[in-house]
Amino acid sequence: MSQFQFKQFSITHGDCGMKVSTDGVLLGAWADPGEAASSLDIGTGTGLLSLMLAQRFSHLSITAVEYDTSAYRCACHNVLQSRFAHQICLRHDDIKAYQTAQQWPHIICNPPYFTSGAPSQNRQRAQARHTDTLTHPDLVTTLRRLLSPTGCADLILPIKEADALINTAHHYGLYLRRRVVVYPTPNKGPSRLLFTLSPTTGTLRSDTITVREQNGNYTQAFAALTRAFYLKLP
């Protein structure tokens, strides 16, 4: 059974469509619920983001929703074997049909992003990576419905898909508040965008981060952001 060991928890992801990735670790380390008492993790997958938030914010109560049965079981295993289980409530549900009157001050999501091309032969991986089960308009309307009036949602997507989603979100009254352009190395173009959406407008905070130096080592900025999680970073 495939397992990824972090400093304070481990992730078993053998039966989950989306494995532990740099995208997920970046988002989990960068997300900022601020003083929010609760957070909603949309499409929790392995439970990685919920566990990272729980480690960083001991006051936070997290609801993690997952549609895929195999991924939900995987998340349950990972959460229950961790010391953060008391902070995380797992729900096996389709977020589009999730019936609740609650609104959250913070939402986190590492959404699917392939909107074209042949889906993966592996059903779970295809579902995790392609927008067939959660289109970006679906995601935006879900964020609008479940975010509190002053809440914020933290996401990560490839640059092109992020720009399209941000444009759609604007039409639904969700505005870009933070953005970090992610470069894999100094000599490569940007690959991902970390960004925050909110129903409230305000000054946009913008930054960049590079993951690795030319020699393959992590940059100081990436290491500082993820040091609390990666075993290989002292």
N, C-alpha and C positions, 0 to 999 in steps of 0.2 A: 504494500500500500504506500503510495507516494506521499511524502511528508516534507514540509518546509518548517524548519525550526527558527523561531524568532527568540529574542532575549527573554520575553515574559510569557510567551504562549507558542503553541505549534499549530500548523495548519495541515491537516490531511486533505488532499485534493485529488485523489486518484479517480473518484467517480464524478467529479464536478467538471462541467464544460469549460469553465474559465479558471485556469490555474493561477497561482500566485504570480504576479507580474510587477514590473517596475511601475507601470501605470497605477496599479492599486496601492502600492506602497507610497508613491508620491502623493496621491490624493489623501490617503489616510494620515500622512504626516503633516500635510499642508492645511487640511480642512480646519476651519475655525468656528466652532459653535459659540464662542464667546461665553457669555453668562447664561446661555440657554440651559434649562434644566432637562430638556428632552431632545432627542434627535431621531429622525426616521431614516433608515438605510433601505433604499429602494433597490431590489435585486441583489440581495446580500451575497449570493453565491456561496463561497466557502465560509463567510462570516468575517473575512479579513478586516474590512473597514470598520465593522462594529467593534471588533476586538481592539483595533488600533485606537479608536475613539475612547473606548472604555479605559484603556491603559493611560491615555493622556489626560482624561478628564474624569476623575473619580466621582464627581457630583452628577454625572450625566446618566440619564435613563434612556436606553436605546431600544427602539422597536425596529426589528429587522424583518423585512418581507421578502419572500422568495417563492416564485411560481413553480419552478422545476422541482419535481419530487426528489430526484437524486441529489441535487444541490442543497435542497432543504435538509435532507438527512445528514449531508456532509457538514453543513453549518451547525446543526444541532450537536453533532459529535464534537466539533471543534470548540463550540461555546461551552458545552457541559464539562469538558475536560480542563477548561481554563479556570483561573481564579477570578474571572470577571463575569461569570455566569449570572450573578445576582443583578448585574446592570443591564442585561440584554434579554428582551422578550422576542422570541422568534415566532413568525406567522407564516403559515403555508397558504399563500393566497396570490391572486392576480391583482397587482396594484391598481389596475384600471377599474376593477370592480370592488375594490376594498371599501367596505361599508363602515364608515366611521364619521362621527361629528367632530372628532379631534382635529386640530390643526397644530403643526409643529413649528417651533421657532428656528429649527435647523433641520435640513435634509441633506443627505449625502448620497451620491449615485455615481457609479462607474458604468455608464450605459452602453448598450450595444451600439455599434457604429457602422457596420457594413450595410449600405443601403442598396448595393448592386453587386452583381457577380454571383457565381455559383456558391451556394451555401456549402459548408463543410459536410463531409459524409457522416461525421459524428453528430448525432442529433443534439446532444447536450452542448457541444461546442458551437454548433451552428446557432442554437437558440441564444447562447451567451454573447455571440459576436455579431449576429445579424439583427436588424430592426424589425423582423417579421412579427415578433411577439410584443414588442414595445417600440412603436415608431416614435420619431422625435416629436411630432405634433401630439401624440398620446402622452409623451413624457412631459411636455410643456403644460398641457391642460391638467395633468396630474399634479405637477408642482404648484400650479395656480390654485388648485382646489385644496391642497393639503398644507401649504405654507401659511403661517400666521401673517397678519398684515405687515408686521415689521420683521418677518423672518428672512432667512437666507438659505440658498441651496448651493452646495459645493460640488463641482463635477470635473471630469477630465475627458477630453475627446481629441482625436486628430484635428489639426488646424482647420481643414476645410469643413469637416462636419461640425466643429465647434462654432465656426462663423455662421453656418446655416442655422444651427439651433438658437444661437443668440439673436439672430434676426427674427426667427419665428417667435421667440420668447418676448421680444419687444412688442410685437403686435398683440400679445396677451397681457401686457402690463407687467412684465418681468424685466428688470433692467440690470445691465452689467455693472457690477460694483468692484470686483477684483479680477485681475488676469495675470497669469504668469506664463510666458512663452517658454516651452521646454525644448532645449537643444540636446541631442544625444552626445555630440562632441563639438569642439570649437570650430571645426571645418565643415560641419554638416548643417543643412538648413533645419528650421524648427520642425519638430515631429508631433508635439502635443500642446494642448492649451489647458491649463488649470484655470477654472473661472468660477466666479460666484454670481448668482442671480438673486434679485430681491424685488419685491413689490415696491420698495422705496427707492427713490432716486438719491443721488449724492455724487461726491467726487470719486472718480474712477482711480483705483490704485493699480498701477501696472509695474511689472518686473519681469526679469528673465532668470532662468537657471539652466546650467549645463550639467549633464549627468556625469560624463567621463572626460578626463584629460586625453590628449593625444596618445599617451602611453598606456591607456586603458584603465588607469586608476580613477576612482571616484574623485570628483572635484571637492574642494573644501566646503562649498555651499551645499552640495548634495549630501555629503557625509554629515554635516551639521544638522541637516533637516531629518535624516533617517537614522542617526546614531542610536537613538533609544530603542531601535527595533532590530537592526541587522547584527547578527553575532560577529561578523567579520570586521565590524567597526568598533574599536575599543572606546 
